Amino acid sequence: MSEVPQNKQERSLGELFADLGREFSTLIRQEMNLFKTEMSQKAADAGKKAGMVAVGGALAYAGLLALLAAVILGLWQAGLSPWLAALLVGLVVTGAGGFLAYSGLQSLKKESLAPEQTIETLKEDAAWARQQTRQRG
């Protein structure tokens, strides 16, 4: 094998490291953009699910009011019809509200707020950088 002059070899390594630095900088900017996009999507999803919890809570509150009306009507009038009607409506509304609130909470618990795509691409980028270092070194 022929020997490469020292100046030529140092210059090539310097250029290679400069290229690697530029590529790494571009990569970091792209990863930050991916991170921002992914976190925005996750925040929007969490907001929608929190809204579902709020609607469920409002329905449960309306159910509570209907149940209170049923108790009032039941005590005020010893008749079965108005009290039973208000009680049934109150139970249905409370059940629907409880179901919505429970569903929303379960969805929020399953939601991962970690930027999964960004983490995965960072792992790929690290493997790429190791490979580039080995090839150029």
N, CA, C and O atoms as a MOPAC input file, in Angstrom:
PM7 MOZYME 1SCF
protein

 N      0.83800 1    -1.18600 1     0.00000 1
 C      0.00000 1     0.00000 1     0.00000 1
 C      0.87400 1     1.23700 1     0.00000 1
 O      1.92800 1     1.27800 1     0.63500 1
 N      0.41700 1     2.24200 1    -0.72300 1
 C      1.17600 1     3.49300 1    -0.72800 1
 C      0.76600 1     4.32700 1     0.47500 1
 O     -0.37800 1     4.28200 1     0.92700 1
 N      1.70900 1     5.07100 1     0.96900 1
 C      1.46600 1     5.86100 1     2.16800 1
 C      0.96700 1     7.25300 1     1.78000 1
 O      1.53000 1     7.88500 1     0.88600 1
 N     -0.08500 1     7.73400 1     2.44300 1
 C     -0.66100 1     9.04100 1     2.16400 1
 C      0.11700 1    10.07400 1     2.97800 1
 O      0.39700 1     9.84900 1     4.15500 1
 N      0.46700 1    11.19900 1     2.36300 1
 C      1.18300 1    12.24400 1     3.12100 1
 C      0.34100 1    12.71700 1     4.31000 1
 O     -0.88800 1    12.72900 1     4.25300 1
 N      1.02500 1    13.10400 1     5.37700 1
 C      0.38400 1    13.50700 1     6.62600 1
 C     -0.59800 1    14.66700 1     6.40900 1
 O     -1.70800 1    14.61800 1     6.93900 1
 N     -0.22900 1    15.69900 1     5.65400 1
 C     -1.09800 1    16.85700 1     5.43900 1
 C     -2.39100 1    16.46600 1     4.72700 1
 O     -3.47200 1    16.93600 1     5.08200 1
 N     -2.27000 1    15.60100 1     3.71800 1
 C     -3.43500 1    15.14500 1     2.97200 1
 C     -4.39100 1    14.38000 1     3.89400 1
 O     -5.60500 1    14.57300 1     3.82800 1
 N     -3.84700 1    13.51900 1     4.74800 1
 C     -4.67300 1    12.71400 1     5.65400 1
 C     -5.37100 1    13.61500 1     6.67600 1
 O     -6.55900 1    13.41500 1     6.93200 1
 N     -4.68700 1    14.59400 1     7.26900 1
 C     -5.29100 1    15.48100 1     8.24800 1
 C     -6.39000 1    16.31800 1     7.61100 1
 O     -7.44400 1    16.52800 1     8.21200 1
 N     -6.15000 1    16.78300 1     6.42600 1
 C     -7.14800 1    17.57800 1     5.72200 1
 C     -8.39300 1    16.73400 1     5.46100 1
 O     -9.50600 1    17.22800 1     5.64400 1
 N     -8.25100 1    15.52400 1     5.05600 1
 C     -9.38400 1    14.65300 1     4.80100 1
 C    -10.17000 1    14.38800 1     6.08400 1
 O    -11.40100 1    14.40700 1     6.06800 1
 N     -9.48500 1    14.14400 1     7.17700 1
 C    -10.17500 1    13.93200 1     8.44900 1
 C    -10.91000 1    15.19600 1     8.86600 1
 O    -12.03800 1    15.12800 1     9.35400 1
 N    -10.28500 1    16.33400 1     8.67700 1
 C    -10.92700 1    17.60700 1     9.02800 1
 C    -12.18600 1    17.83300 1     8.21000 1
 O    -13.21600 1    18.25200 1     8.74000 1
 N    -12.09800 1    17.55400 1     6.91300 1
 C    -13.27500 1    17.70300 1     6.06500 1
 C    -14.37100 1    16.72400 1     6.47600 1
 O    -15.55100 1    17.07000 1     6.51800 1
 N    -13.95700 1    15.50500 1     6.77500 1
 C    -14.94300 1    14.50600 1     7.19000 1
 C    -15.64300 1    14.90800 1     8.48500 1
 O    -16.85800 1    14.75600 1     8.60900 1
 N    -14.89100 1    15.41300 1     9.43500 1
 C    -15.50000 1    15.83700 1    10.69300 1
 C    -16.36500 1    17.07400 1    10.49000 1
 O    -17.38900 1    17.22300 1    11.15700 1
 N    -15.97300 1    17.95900 1     9.58500 1
 C    -16.80100 1    19.13200 1     9.28000 1
 C    -18.12400 1    18.68100 1     8.65900 1
 O    -19.19000 1    19.18100 1     9.01900 1
 N    -18.04500 1    17.73100 1     7.72000 1
 C    -19.26600 1    17.19600 1     7.12000 1
 C    -20.14700 1    16.53200 1     8.17000 1
 O    -21.36200 1    16.73000 1     8.19300 1
 N    -19.53300 1    15.76000 1     9.02200 1
 C    -20.26800 1    15.08500 1    10.08300 1
 C    -20.94300 1    16.10600 1    11.00200 1
 O    -22.08700 1    15.91700 1    11.41600 1
 N    -20.23800 1    17.17300 1    11.31200 1
 C    -20.81000 1    18.22000 1    12.16700 1
 C    -22.00500 1    18.89300 1    11.51600 1
 O    -23.01200 1    19.14100 1    12.17900 1
 N    -21.90800 1    19.19600 1    10.21200 1
 C    -23.03300 1    19.80100 1     9.50200 1
 C    -24.22300 1    18.84400 1     9.44500 1
 O    -25.36400 1    19.24700 1     9.67100 1
 N    -23.95400 1    17.59900 1     9.14800 1
 C    -25.02900 1    16.60400 1     9.07200 1
 C    -25.68900 1    16.41200 1    10.43700 1
 O    -26.90800 1    16.27400 1    10.53600 1
 N    -24.87700 1    16.40400 1    11.46900 1
 C    -25.40700 1    16.24100 1    12.81700 1
 C    -26.27200 1    17.43900 1    13.20200 1
 O    -27.31800 1    17.27400 1    13.83000 1
 N    -25.84400 1    18.63300 1    12.83200 1
 C    -26.61100 1    19.84100 1    13.12300 1
 C    -27.96200 1    19.81700 1    12.41500 1
 O    -28.98700 1    20.15700 1    13.00500 1
 N    -27.95400 1    19.41400 1    11.15400 1
 C    -29.20500 1    19.29600 1    10.40100 1
 C    -30.10500 1    18.25300 1    11.04100 1
 O    -31.31300 1    18.45400 1    11.17000 1
 N    -29.52200 1    17.16700 1    11.43000 1
 C    -30.26400 1    16.09200 1    12.06600 1
 C    -30.92300 1    16.56200 1    13.36200 1
 O    -32.08300 1    16.24200 1    13.61900 1
 N    -30.20800 1    17.29900 1    14.15900 1
 C    -30.75400 1    17.80700 1    15.42700 1
 C    -31.92300 1    18.74300 1    15.15400 1
 O    -32.94000 1    18.67200 1    15.84500 1
 N    -31.79700 1    19.62600 1    14.15200 1
 C    -32.90200 1    20.53000 1    13.81500 1
 C    -34.13200 1    19.73700 1    13.37700 1
 O    -35.25400 1    20.05700 1    13.76900 1
 N    -33.91900 1    18.71500 1    12.57200 1
 C    -35.03900 1    17.88900 1    12.12100 1
 C    -35.68800 1    17.14900 1    13.28900 1
 O    -36.91100 1    17.02400 1    13.34600 1
 N    -34.88100 1    16.66800 1    14.20200 1
 C    -35.42700 1    15.96500 1    15.37200 1
 C    -36.23300 1    16.91500 1    16.24800 1
 O    -37.26500 1    16.52600 1    16.79600 1
 N    -35.78000 1    18.14000 1    16.38500 1
 C    -36.52300 1    19.12000 1    17.19000 1
 C    -37.86700 1    19.44300 1    16.53100 1
 O    -38.87500 1    19.59200 1    17.22100 1
 N    -37.88500 1    19.54900 1    15.21000 1
 C    -39.15000 1    19.79100 1    14.50800 1
 C    -40.10000 1    18.61500 1    14.69300 1
 O    -41.29400 1    18.81300 1    14.91900 1
 N    -39.58400 1    17.40000 1    14.60000 1
 C    -40.41000 1    16.21200 1    14.81900 1
 C    -40.95200 1    16.19500 1    16.24600 1
 O    -42.12100 1    15.88000 1    16.46900 1
 N    -40.10600 1    16.53100 1    17.20000 1
 C    -40.50900 1    16.57400 1    18.60700 1
 C    -41.65300 1    17.56500 1    18.80500 1
 O    -42.64300 1    17.24700 1    19.46300 1
 N    -41.51900 1    18.77400 1    18.23400 1
 C    -42.55800 1    19.79700 1    18.38100 1
 C    -43.87400 1    19.31900 1    17.77500 1
 O    -44.93200 1    19.47800 1    18.38200 1
 N    -43.81000 1    18.73900 1    16.59200 1
 C    -45.01700 1    18.25500 1    15.92300 1
 C    -45.68500 1    17.15200 1    16.73200 1
 O    -46.89900 1    17.16400 1    16.93800 1
 N    -44.88500 1    16.20500 1    17.18500 1
 C    -45.43900 1    15.07900 1    17.93100 1
 C    -46.06800 1    15.53500 1    19.24600 1
 O    -47.14700 1    15.07000 1    19.61300 1
 N    -45.40600 1    16.43200 1    19.94700 1
 C    -45.94200 1    16.89800 1    21.22300 1
 C    -47.21200 1    17.72300 1    21.01400 1
 O    -48.12000 1    17.66800 1    21.84400 1
 N    -47.29300 1    18.48200 1    19.92500 1
 C    -48.51100 1    19.24000 1    19.62100 1
 C    -49.68200 1    18.30500 1    19.38900 1
 O    -50.78900 1    18.55700 1    19.86400 1
 N    -49.44100 1    17.22500 1    18.65800 1
 C    -50.49900 1    16.25400 1    18.40300 1
 C    -50.95100 1    15.59200 1    19.70200 1
 O    -52.14900 1    15.42200 1    19.92900 1
 N    -50.01100 1    15.22500 1    20.54300 1
 C    -50.35600 1    14.57300 1    21.80600 1
 C    -51.12500 1    15.52100 1    22.72500 1
 O    -52.05300 1    15.10000 1    23.41500 1
 N    -50.74300 1    16.79400 1    22.73700 1
 C    -51.45000 1    17.77200 1    23.56500 1
 C    -52.88000 1    17.96600 1    23.06500 1
 O    -53.80800 1    18.08100 1    23.86500 1
 N    -53.06000 1    18.00100 1    21.74400 1
 C    -54.41100 1    18.14700 1    21.18700 1
 C    -55.27700 1    16.94400 1    21.54400 1
 O    -56.44100 1    17.10700 1    21.90900 1
 N    -54.72000 1    15.73700 1    21.44400 1
 C    -55.46400 1    14.53000 1    21.80100 1
 C    -55.84100 1    14.52800 1    23.28300 1
 O    -56.96600 1    14.18400 1    23.64500 1
 N    -54.89900 1    14.91200 1    24.12700 1
 C    -55.17400 1    14.95100 1    25.56200 1
 C    -56.24900 1    15.99400 1    25.86400 1
 O    -57.07900 1    15.78600 1    26.74900 1
 N    -56.24000 1    17.11400 1    25.13700 1
 C    -57.26300 1    18.14300 1    25.32700 1
 C    -58.65100 1    17.63100 1    24.98200 1
 O    -59.61600 1    17.90900 1    25.69400 1
 N    -58.75200 1    16.87900 1    23.88800 1
 C    -60.04700 1    16.31700 1    23.49500 1
 C    -60.55000 1    15.34800 1    24.56000 1
 O    -61.73300 1    15.35600 1    24.90000 1
 N    -59.66300 1    14.52000 1    25.08100 1
 C    -60.06500 1    13.54000 1    26.09000 1
 C    -60.42600 1    14.23000 1    27.40600 1
 O    -61.33200 1    13.78800 1    28.11300 1
 N    -59.73200 1    15.29000 1    27.72800 1
 C    -60.07700 1    16.04900 1    28.93000 1
 C    -61.45100 1    16.69900 1    28.75300 1
 O    -62.21200 1    16.81700 1    29.71300 1
 N    -61.76600 1    17.11700 1    27.53400 1
 C    -63.09200 1    17.66400 1    27.25500 1
 C    -64.17700 1    16.62900 1    27.47100 1
 O    -65.25800 1    16.94600 1    27.96800 1
 N    -63.88600 1    15.38400 1    27.09500 1
 C    -64.84700 1    14.30600 1    27.29600 1
 C    -65.06900 1    14.07900 1    28.79400 1
 O    -66.19400 1    13.81900 1    29.22200 1
 N    -64.02000 1    14.17500 1    29.57600 1
 C    -64.15000 1    14.04100 1    31.03300 1
 C    -65.01700 1    15.18000 1    31.57800 1
 O    -65.85900 1    14.96100 1    32.45000 1
 N    -64.81100 1    16.38900 1    31.06400 1
 C    -65.59100 1    17.53500 1    31.52800 1
 C    -67.07400 1    17.37200 1    31.18300 1
 O    -67.94200 1    17.65600 1    32.00800 1
 N    -67.35700 1    16.91200 1    29.95400 1
 C    -68.75400 1    16.68900 1    29.55700 1
 C    -69.37700 1    15.60400 1    30.43300 1
 O    -70.52500 1    15.72600 1    30.86100 1
 N    -68.62300 1    14.55500 1    30.69500 1
 C    -69.11600 1    13.50300 1    31.57900 1
 C    -69.41900 1    14.03600 1    32.96800 1
 O    -70.42700 1    13.67300 1    33.57400 1
 N    -68.55400 1    14.88600 1    33.46300 1
 C    -68.78400 1    15.49000 1    34.77800 1
 C    -70.01500 1    16.38100 1    34.78800 1
 O    -70.76100 1    16.40000 1    35.76700 1
 N    -70.23200 1    17.12300 1    33.70300 1
 C    -71.41600 1    17.98900 1    33.61900 1
 C    -72.69700 1    17.15500 1    33.58400 1
 O    -73.68700 1    17.49800 1    34.23000 1
 N    -72.66800 1    16.06000 1    32.82400 1
 C    -73.84800 1    15.18400 1    32.78900 1
 C    -74.10200 1    14.54900 1    34.15300 1
 O    -75.25100 1    14.43400 1    34.57900 1
 N    -73.05500 1    14.14500 1    34.82800 1
 C    -73.22300 1    13.57500 1    36.16900 1
 C    -73.81500 1    14.61800 1    37.12500 1
 O    -74.64000 1    14.28700 1    37.97700 1
 N    -73.39500 1    15.86400 1    36.98000 1
 C    -73.93500 1    16.93700 1    37.81900 1
 C    -75.42000 1    17.15100 1    37.52900 1
 O    -76.22300 1    17.32500 1    38.44600 1
 N    -75.77400 1    17.13600 1    36.23800 1
 C    -77.19100 1    17.26900 1    35.87400 1
 C    -77.99300 1    16.10400 1    36.46600 1
 O    -79.12400 1    16.28000 1    36.91900 1
 N    -77.38900 1    14.91900 1    36.45200 1
 C    -78.04300 1    13.75900 1    37.05700 1
 C    -78.25400 1    13.93800 1    38.54600 1
 O    -79.29900 1    13.57400 1    39.08700 1
 N    -77.26500 1    14.49500 1    39.19400 1
 C    -77.40000 1    14.75900 1    40.62600 1
 C    -78.55000 1    15.72100 1    40.89400 1
 O    -79.31500 1    15.53500 1    41.84000 1
 N    -78.66700 1    16.74500 1    40.06100 1
 C    -79.77000 1    17.69300 1    40.23100 1
 C    -81.12300 1    17.01200 1    40.03500 1
 O    -82.07400 1    17.27700 1    40.77000 1
 N    -81.19700 1    16.13100 1    39.03500 1
 C    -82.45200 1    15.41200 1    38.81800 1
 C    -82.76600 1    14.48900 1    39.99700 1
 O    -83.92200 1    14.36000 1    40.39900 1
 N    -81.72200 1    13.84400 1    40.55100 1
 C    -81.94100 1    12.98500 1    41.72300 1
 C    -82.42500 1    13.80600 1    42.91800 1
 O    -83.29800 1    13.36900 1    43.66800 1
 N    -81.86700 1    14.96600 1    43.08300 1
 C    -82.33200 1    15.83100 1    44.16500 1
 C    -83.77400 1    16.26100 1    43.94500 1
 O    -84.56800 1    16.32600 1    44.88300 1
 N    -84.10100 1    16.55400 1    42.68700 1
 C    -85.49200 1    16.90900 1    42.38000 1
 C    -86.41300 1    15.73400 1    42.68300 1
 O    -87.52700 1    15.91800 1    43.17400 1
 N    -85.94500 1    14.53700 1    42.39000 1
 C    -86.76200 1    13.34700 1    42.68300 1
 C    -86.99800 1    13.19300 1    44.17900 1
 O    -88.10000 1    12.85100 1    44.60800 1
 N    -85.97000 1    13.44200 1    44.96200 1
 C    -86.12600 1    13.34000 1    46.41900 1
 C    -87.09400 1    14.40800 1    46.91600 1
 O    -87.94800 1    14.14700 1    47.76300 1
 N    -86.94600 1    15.60100 1    46.37900 1
 C    -87.84200 1    16.69200 1    46.78200 1
 C    -89.29100 1    16.36900 1    46.41200 1
 O    -90.20300 1    16.50600 1    47.22700 1
 N    -89.47700 1    15.93600 1    45.16000 1
 C    -90.84400 1    15.58300 1    44.73300 1
 C    -91.39600 1    14.40900 1    45.54100 1
 O    -92.57700 1    14.37000 1    45.88400 1
 N    -90.51500 1    13.45700 1    45.83400 1
 C    -90.96200 1    12.30000 1    46.62000 1
 C    -91.38300 1    12.68300 1    48.02000 1
 O    -92.36800 1    12.16100 1    48.54100 1
 N    -90.65100 1    13.58500 1    48.62600 1
 C    -91.02000 1    14.03300 1    49.96400 1
 C    -92.22000 1    14.97200 1    49.92800 1
 O    -93.05700 1    14.93500 1    50.83000 1
 N    -92.31500 1    15.79400 1    48.92100 1
 C    -93.39700 1    16.77700 1    48.83900 1
 C    -94.72600 1    16.12600 1    48.51300 1
 O    -95.76000 1    16.42600 1    49.11000 1
 N    -94.66500 1    15.24400 1    47.57000 1
 C    -95.89600 1    14.53600 1    47.19100 1
 C    -95.71000 1    13.07000 1    47.50300 1
 O    -94.74700 1    12.47200 1    47.02200 1
 N    -96.51100 1    12.51300 1    48.21900 1
 C    -96.38400 1    11.10500 1    48.56500 1
 C    -96.78200 1    10.20100 1    47.39600 1
 O    -96.80500 1     8.97800 1    47.53700 1
 N    -97.09300 1    10.79400 1    46.24900 1
 C    -97.48200 1    10.01300 1    45.07100 1
 C    -96.25600 1     9.42100 1    44.37200 1
 O    -95.17400 1    10.00700 1    44.39500 1
 N    -96.43700 1     8.26300 1    43.75600 1
 C    -95.33000 1     7.53800 1    43.13600 1
 C    -94.93000 1     8.08800 1    41.77200 1
 O    -93.73500 1     8.11900 1    41.47700 1
 N    -95.83000 1     8.51100 1    40.95000 1
 C    -95.53300 1     8.86500 1    39.55900 1
 C    -94.49400 1     9.97400 1    39.39900 1
 O    -93.48600 1     9.72300 1    38.73700 1
 N    -94.65200 1    11.16600 1    39.94400 1
 C    -93.64300 1    12.20600 1    39.70900 1
 C    -92.26800 1    11.84000 1    40.29700 1
 O    -91.23500 1    12.09100 1    39.67700 1
 N    -92.27000 1    11.26900 1    41.44800 1
 C    -91.01400 1    10.90000 1    42.10500 1
 C    -90.28400 1     9.81200 1    41.33100 1
 O    -89.07700 1     9.90900 1    41.10700 1
 N    -90.99900 1     8.79000 1    40.92600 1
 C    -90.39700 1     7.68700 1    40.19300 1
 C    -89.87200 1     8.15100 1    38.84100 1
 O    -88.80300 1     7.72800 1    38.40000 1
 N    -90.63200 1     9.02300 1    38.18800 1
 C    -90.19600 1     9.54700 1    36.89400 1
 C    -88.89400 1    10.34300 1    37.04300 1
 O    -87.95100 1    10.16100 1    36.27300 1
 N    -88.86000 1    11.21000 1    38.02700 1
 C    -87.64800 1    12.02300 1    38.23100 1
 C    -86.46800 1    11.14000 1    38.64000 1
 O    -85.33900 1    11.38600 1    38.21600 1
 N    -86.71400 1    10.12400 1    39.45100 1
 C    -85.64600 1     9.22200 1    39.86800 1
 C    -85.07200 1     8.45600 1    38.68500 1
 O    -83.85400 1     8.34000 1    38.55100 1
 N    -85.93900 1     7.93400 1    37.82800 1
 C    -85.45900 1     7.19500 1    36.65500 1
 C    -84.63200 1     8.08600 1    35.72400 1
 O    -83.58200 1     7.67100 1    35.23500 1
 N    -85.10600 1     9.29800 1    35.48500 1
 C    -84.35300 1    10.23300 1    34.63200 1
 C    -83.00400 1    10.54600 1    35.28000 1
 O    -81.97600 1    10.57300 1    34.60500 1
 N    -83.01600 1    10.77700 1    36.56400 1
 C    -81.76600 1    11.08600 1    37.27200 1
 C    -80.76400 1     9.94100 1    37.19900 1
 O    -79.57100 1    10.17000 1    36.99900 1
 N    -81.24100 1     8.71300 1    37.35800 1
 C    -80.34500 1     7.55600 1    37.29000 1
 C    -79.76300 1     7.38000 1    35.88700 1
 O    -78.58200 1     7.06200 1    35.74200 1
 N    -80.58000 1     7.58400 1    34.86000 1
 C    -80.10000 1     7.43700 1    33.48700 1
 C    -79.05100 1     8.50300 1    33.16000 1
 O    -78.00800 1     8.19200 1    32.58600 1
 N    -79.32400 1     9.75100 1    33.52200 1
 C    -78.37600 1    10.83500 1    33.23500 1
 C    -77.08300 1    10.64200 1    34.02200 1
 O    -75.99100 1    10.84500 1    33.49100 1
 N    -77.20800 1    10.25500 1    35.27800 1
 C    -76.01800 1    10.01400 1    36.09000 1
 C    -75.20100 1     8.84600 1    35.53600 1
 O    -73.97300 1     8.90600 1    35.47900 1
 N    -75.89500 1     7.79100 1    35.13200 1
 C    -75.19800 1     6.64400 1    34.53500 1
 C    -74.46400 1     7.03000 1    33.25500 1
 O    -73.31900 1     6.62900 1    33.04700 1
 N    -75.11900 1     7.80500 1    32.40300 1
 C    -74.48000 1     8.24000 1    31.14700 1
 C    -73.27000 1     9.12800 1    31.43500 1
 O    -72.22100 1     8.98100 1    30.80900 1
 N    -73.42300 1    10.03600 1    32.37200 1
 C    -72.30300 1    10.91100 1    32.72700 1
 C    -71.14900 1    10.13900 1    33.33900 1
 O    -69.98600 1    10.39000 1    33.02300 1
 N    -71.47300 1     9.20200 1    34.21400 1
 C    -70.42800 1     8.36900 1    34.81400 1
 C    -69.69800 1     7.54300 1    33.76900 1
 O    -68.47800 1     7.39100 1    33.82800 1
 N    -70.45000 1     7.00700 1    32.80800 1
 C    -69.82800 1     6.22400 1    31.72800 1
 C    -68.88000 1     7.09500 1    30.89800 1
 O    -67.76000 1     6.67900 1    30.60100 1
 N    -69.32000 1     8.29300 1    30.52500 1
 C    -68.45500 1     9.18600 1    29.74200 1
 C    -67.19300 1     9.58900 1    30.51700 1
 O    -66.09100 1     9.59000 1    29.96900 1
 N    -67.36900 1     9.92300 1    31.77200 1
 C    -66.21500 1    10.31200 1    32.58800 1
 C    -65.24200 1     9.14900 1    32.74700 1
 O    -64.03000 1     9.33400 1    32.63700 1
 N    -65.76100 1     7.96300 1    33.00300 1
 C    -64.91500 1     6.77800 1    33.14700 1
 C    -64.17400 1     6.48000 1    31.83800 1
 O    -62.97300 1     6.20900 1    31.84600 1
 N    -64.90200 1     6.53200 1    30.71400 1
 C    -64.26900 1     6.28200 1    29.41100 1
 C    -63.16200 1     7.28600 1    29.12300 1
 O    -62.08800 1     6.91600 1    28.65000 1
 N    -63.42300 1     8.54100 1    29.40700 1
 C    -62.41100 1     9.58000 1    29.17600 1
 C    -61.17800 1     9.38100 1    30.04500 1
 O    -60.05300 1     9.54000 1    29.57200 1
 N    -61.37900 1     9.03600 1    31.30200 1
 C    -60.24200 1     8.80300 1    32.19900 1
 C    -59.42400 1     7.59300 1    31.75700 1
 O    -58.19400 1     7.61800 1    31.80700 1
 N    -60.10800 1     6.54000 1    31.32600 1
 C    -59.38900 1     5.35300 1    30.85700 1
 C    -58.57800 1     5.67300 1    29.60900 1
 O    -57.45700 1     5.18700 1    29.46100 1
 N    -59.12400 1     6.47500 1    28.71900 1
 C    -58.39000 1     6.88400 1    27.51700 1
 C    -57.16300 1     7.71300 1    27.87400 1
 O    -56.10000 1     7.54700 1    27.27600 1
 N    -57.31200 1     8.59800 1    28.84300 1
 C    -56.16900 1     9.42500 1    29.26500 1
 C    -55.08300 1     8.57700 1    29.90600 1
 O    -53.89700 1     8.84000 1    29.71100 1
 N    -55.47100 1     7.56600 1    30.66700 1
 C    -54.48000 1     6.70100 1    31.30500 1
 C    -53.67800 1     5.92000 1    30.28500 1
 O    -52.49300 1     5.66100 1    30.49700 1
 N    -54.30500 1     5.54000 1    29.17800 1
 C    -53.63000 1     4.77300 1    28.13500 1
 C    -52.73200 1     5.64400 1    27.26600 1
 O    -51.82800 1     5.13700 1    26.60200 1
 N    -52.97600 1     6.94000 1    27.26700 1
 C    -52.23500 1     7.85600 1    26.40100 1
 C    -50.82100 1     8.06500 1    26.91800 1
 O    -50.61100 1     8.41100 1    28.08000 1
 N    -49.88000 1     7.85300 1    26.05500 1
 C    -48.48300 1     8.10000 1    26.39600 1
 C    -48.11300 1     9.50100 1    25.92600 1
 O    -48.32300 1     9.84200 1    24.76200 1
 N    -47.56800 1    10.30600 1    26.81900 1
 C    -47.16700 1    11.65400 1    26.45000 1
 C    -45.71800 1    11.72300 1    25.98300 1
 O    -45.23400 1    12.79300 1    25.61400 1
 N    -45.03100 1    10.60000 1    25.99700 1
 C    -43.64500 1    10.56800 1    25.53000 1
 C    -43.62000 1    10.72600 1    24.00700 1
 O    -44.47500 1    10.16800 1    23.31900 1
 N    -42.66800 1    11.46800 1    23.47800 1
 C    -42.55000 1    11.63300 1    22.02600 1
 C    -41.94700 1    10.37700 1    21.40200 1
 O    -40.74700 1    10.33500 1    21.12800 1
 N    -42.76600 1     9.36200 1    21.17600 1
 C    -42.28300 1     8.04300 1    20.76300 1
 C    -41.57000 1     8.05300 1    19.42000 1
 O    -40.53500 1     7.40400 1    19.26500 1
 N    -42.11100 1     8.78400 1    18.44200 1
 C    -41.45000 1     8.84400 1    17.13600 1
 C    -40.08100 1     9.49300 1    17.25900 1
 O    -39.11500 1     9.02800 1    16.65200 1
 N    -39.99100 1    10.55300 1    18.03100 1
 C    -38.72200 1    11.24800 1    18.20400 1
 C    -37.71000 1    10.34100 1    18.87800 1
 O    -36.54900 1    10.30400 1    18.47000 1
 N    -38.12400 1     9.61600 1    19.89200 1
 C    -37.21800 1     8.69500 1    20.58800 1
 C    -36.71100 1     7.63200 1    19.62600 1
 O    -35.52400 1     7.30800 1    19.61700 1
 N    -37.61400 1     7.09100 1    18.81700 1
 C    -37.22200 1     6.04800 1    17.86700 1
 C    -36.23300 1     6.59200 1    16.83500 1
 O    -35.23300 1     5.94200 1    16.53100 1
 N    -36.50500 1     7.76400 1    16.30600 1
 C    -35.58300 1     8.30200 1    15.29900 1
 C    -34.25500 1     8.71700 1    15.92600 1
 O    -33.21900 1     8.65800 1    15.26400 1
 N    -34.27100 1     9.13400 1    17.18600 1
 C    -33.00400 1     9.44700 1    17.86100 1
 C    -32.15000 1     8.19300 1    17.99600 1
 O    -30.92900 1     8.24600 1    17.84200 1
 N    -32.79200 1     7.06700 1    18.28300 1
 C    -32.05500 1     5.80100 1    18.36100 1
 C    -31.45900 1     5.45900 1    16.99700 1
 O    -30.30500 1     5.04200 1    16.89800 1
 N    -32.26600 1     5.64200 1    15.94400 1
 C    -31.77100 1     5.37900 1    14.59400 1
 C    -30.62500 1     6.32700 1    14.23500 1
 O    -29.64500 1     5.92600 1    13.60900 1
 N    -30.76500 1     7.58800 1    14.64200 1
 C    -29.72100 1     8.57500 1    14.36100 1
 C    -28.41900 1     8.23200 1    15.07800 1
 O    -27.33000 1     8.39600 1    14.52700 1
 N    -28.54800 1     7.75600 1    16.30600 1
 C    -27.34600 1     7.37900 1    17.05800 1
 C    -26.64600 1     6.20500 1    16.37400 1
 O    -25.41900 1     6.17100 1    16.28700 1
 N    -27.43000 1     5.24800 1    15.89400 1
 C    -26.84100 1     4.11600 1    15.18000 1
 C    -26.18100 1     4.58700 1    13.88800 1
 O    -25.09800 1     4.12100 1    13.53400 1
 N    -26.82700 1     5.50300 1    13.19400 1
 C    -26.26700 1     6.06200 1    11.96200 1
 C    -24.95500 1     6.79200 1    12.24800 1
 O    -23.97400 1     6.61800 1    11.52600 1
 N    -24.94000 1     7.60600 1    13.29900 1
 C    -23.73400 1     8.36600 1    13.64400 1
 C    -22.58700 1     7.41700 1    13.99500 1
 O    -21.44500 1     7.65500 1    13.60000 1
 N    -22.88500 1     6.33600 1    14.73900 1
 C    -21.84500 1     5.35400 1    15.05800 1
 C    -21.29700 1     4.71700 1    13.78900 1
 O    -20.09000 1     4.51800 1    13.64800 1
 N    -22.19400 1     4.40400 1    12.87700 1
 C    -21.77900 1     3.77700 1    11.62100 1
 C    -20.92500 1     4.76000 1    10.80100 1
 O    -19.91400 1     4.36300 1    10.22100 1
 N    -21.32400 1     6.02200 1    10.75300 1
 C    -20.56100 1     7.01900 1    10.00100 1
 C    -19.19500 1     7.22200 1    10.61100 1
 O    -18.21300 1     7.38000 1     9.88600 1
 N    -19.11100 1     7.22100 1    11.92400 1
 C    -17.82900 1     7.39700 1    12.61100 1
 C    -16.90300 1     6.22500 1    12.31200 1
 O    -15.70900 1     6.41000 1    12.07900 1
 N    -17.45800 1     5.03200 1    12.32100 1
 C    -16.64300 1     3.84300 1    12.02700 1
 C    -16.14500 1     3.85300 1    10.59000 1
 O    -14.99200 1     3.51300 1    10.32400 1
 N    -17.01500 1     4.24100 1     9.66500 1
 C    -16.63800 1     4.24700 1     8.24300 1
 C    -15.59100 1     5.30900 1     7.95000 1
 O    -14.69600 1     5.08400 1     7.13600 1
 N    -15.68700 1     6.44400 1     8.59100 1
 C    -14.78500 1     7.56600 1     8.29300 1
 C    -13.53000 1     7.52100 1     9.14600 1
 O    -12.51900 1     8.14200 1     8.81500 1
 N    -13.60100 1     6.78100 1    10.24800 1
 C    -12.46300 1     6.74300 1    11.16400 1
 C    -11.54500 1     5.65400 1    10.82000 1
 O    -10.52700 1     5.47100 1    11.48800 1

